[in-house]
Amino acid sequence: MDTITEVPQALKPKLMLWTDVNYHDMEEIEKMQSIPDLESALCRVFGVDLPEPKRGVLLELYVQTVFFCRECNFKKEQTSALLSIIKATHEANIETPLNNIEQCFKYCKELLLCHSVRRPPFSINLFNSEEVTCILNYIYNCYVRHYKLYKYIFTPQLKLDLSLTYSGIPDQDEPTMENSSALDVENEPEGATLGSQSELKGLIEREVREQMTLVSGQMDQRMKDIADQHKSTPNSPQPNQKAKKH
């Protein structure tokens, strides 16, 4: 079944303090020490209802983010905001199967900016400059470097359906001298049919070779023009250079 491929959309950053994880949820998350308990709590908080392996990969992303926040001694509000930033960046990534790595990373940096500069009501200084640097390094190493893997797991695969049309080949639906009579077609020897197929194959091969030769010649000429242009550049007179007097 044909599906419409979504194109990357421009995303507007916004404050995400207590957006997905409220204060009570953070208290429950802080109590969890084992990975299974953390996965269970995060699955409930974010409402993760996905089949494997999507479920396991997404929960692993959230669990590692919680561990990172604990290593950095982040407060509850900082951990909550970072989890929402990770979630928003991931959702921007899997919005389309097309390549949107630049848009995603730009969106992520803009989200961090909203939480590192005091400019209410548009942004707050939740993270200082050192913390922002650590977060950017973490996101790059743990998510951006595996961007294609997340894209492969969470987005549908695209297939290219390529069809070629060759000039000079009669349409199969058009009546020809050979098939003008059904009786003649039925009585046509098998060798003649094989001969027609062989001629058609030869015609297609010649057409392809001619096209490849034409394109190759154009590329060679283009490369020659570029090389000639570079050779003539050093010998060209400078605008401010004066002619020597004899």
JOSULHU-V531615 format. One record per run of one state. SS is the DSSP state (alpha for helix, beta for strand, coil for the rest). FROM is the first residue (numbers start at 1). TO is the last residue. If there is no record, write none. Layout:
<<SS FROM TO> <SS FROM TO>>
This chain:
<<coil 1 22> <alpha 23 31> <coil 32 34> <alpha 35 46> <coil 47 53> <alpha 54 71> <coil 72 75> <alpha 76 93> <coil 94 100> <alpha 101 114> <coil 115 115> <beta 116 119> <coil 120 122> <beta 123 125> <coil 126 128> <alpha 129 142> <coil 143 143> <alpha 144 154> <coil 155 181> <alpha 182 186> <coil 187 189> <alpha 190 233> <coil 234 246>>
